Amino acid sequence: MTRKNINIYWGEYKLRNRITELLGVQYPIIQGGLHQLGRSQLVTAVAEAGAFGLITASSYDNKVEMQEDIERVRKKTKKPFGVNMSIGIRNNTEQFVDGIIESGISIVFTSGYSPEKYMKQFRDNNVKVIHVVPSIQYAKKAEELGCSGVVAVGKECGGHPGRNAYSTLHLMPEIVKSVRVPVIAAGGFYDGKGLAIAQILGCEAVQYGTRFVMTQEIPLHQNIKQLFLKASRENTLIIKESIGKPNRVYQSIIAEKVLELEKNNAPIEKLLPYIGGEAYKKMLETGDINHGVISVGECIGFINDIPTVDDLIKRIMHEYRYSIEGLNHLLLI
Ligand SMILES: Cc1cc2nc3c(=O)[nH]c(=O)nc-3n(C[C@H](O)[C@H](O)[C@H](O)COP(=O)(O)O)c2cc1C
């Protein structure tokens, strides 16, 4: 196998495939939607480093706030970025769809419920949609709806694995086999070796979530970052299964309490003071982990530093390059 065959331009570290072409980026690295954290500061750094950042719509109270933050990114970088929009967590989704279109955003990553309702509006305005899916069934449905790609998210992920979720390792090749659109892998990735594995299994990019939580640019309180540095793989748990929205979060006292309430069939009203948006915001402001719950993936146990986004992305691409070269050498012996 020659370097030309796998289309990697080592000198410029540019990697070309359907996802990098679609997103217009140098590297097949995506910063996943990060509720309250995927804002201009992080997205600008990700874009400048050659990867694809997502302004996370759920972080803003209304579309104007989101649009102002989109403009902040545009003032600082000419490089592309997109918007992540979770469907089904709020009742003013239409306003954000309008806001995305008015801002001239051309790539949207949707997650949660089906984007079906908004597909025509996006298509009519030349917005490409990539949908996050936890299973083959949802991947096929997203393709039928006209999505330009899917993110296959496995159960190790921070945030929302699907119900009866698969491990990322098993999910990747299954979804690649079942759709023709490009597949982005997510859930459990924290380095460049993972990116190489995802590509070997047919995926064309990796969406990292927890890894970006541990960067200098992310607007997360230092106390929480320091706490996460000491976390192990066992320090996450899945809550909110009782309300049909499984969510992998950091194992705080509050998360344990929510789980206990769920075991005792507590109604959602009893859970809301702990899992609601206000509690989360207070936690982010104060840096006190015991004010709310925060999504974290199992890979938190393998993350031991808080680099700048630029250093992180360079490191991922170096690790990726050496993994692929290592395999190449194996072949050529
Ligand atoms: C703190 C945090 C917040 C998240 N918020 C969102 C969100 O608002 N929308 C979304 O689609 N995914 C969200 N996710 C999921 C990520 O976009 C990504 O798919 C996931 O973190 C990948 O798994 P990993 O954490 O193992 O990298 C969040 C994840 C974390 C860790």
The ligand as an ORCA input file, in Angstrom:
! r2SCAN-3c Opt
* xyz 0 1
  C     -20.314     17.480     28.962
  C     -20.969     16.882     27.741
  C     -22.060     17.516     27.188
  C     -22.672     16.988     26.031
  N     -23.704     17.673     25.462
  C     -24.228     17.231     24.281
  C     -25.227     17.987     23.607
  O     -25.648     19.048     24.059
  N     -25.698     17.500     22.414
  C     -25.218     16.327     21.870
  O     -25.657     15.952     20.782
  N     -24.271     15.604     22.489
  C     -23.763     16.030     23.664
  N     -22.765     15.305     24.282
  C     -22.226     14.091     23.598
  C     -20.992     14.430     22.753
  O     -21.327     15.304     21.706
  C     -20.329     13.181     22.142
  O     -21.188     12.525     21.252
  C     -19.902     12.195     23.210
  O     -19.313     12.880     24.279
  C     -18.916     11.197     22.613
  O     -18.448     10.314     23.592
  P     -17.099     10.586     24.456
  O     -17.518     11.478     25.562
  O     -16.714      9.236     24.932
  O     -16.102     11.220     23.547
  C     -22.174     15.792     25.441
  C     -21.075     15.158     26.047
  C     -20.479     15.670     27.162
  C     -19.281     14.975     27.753
*
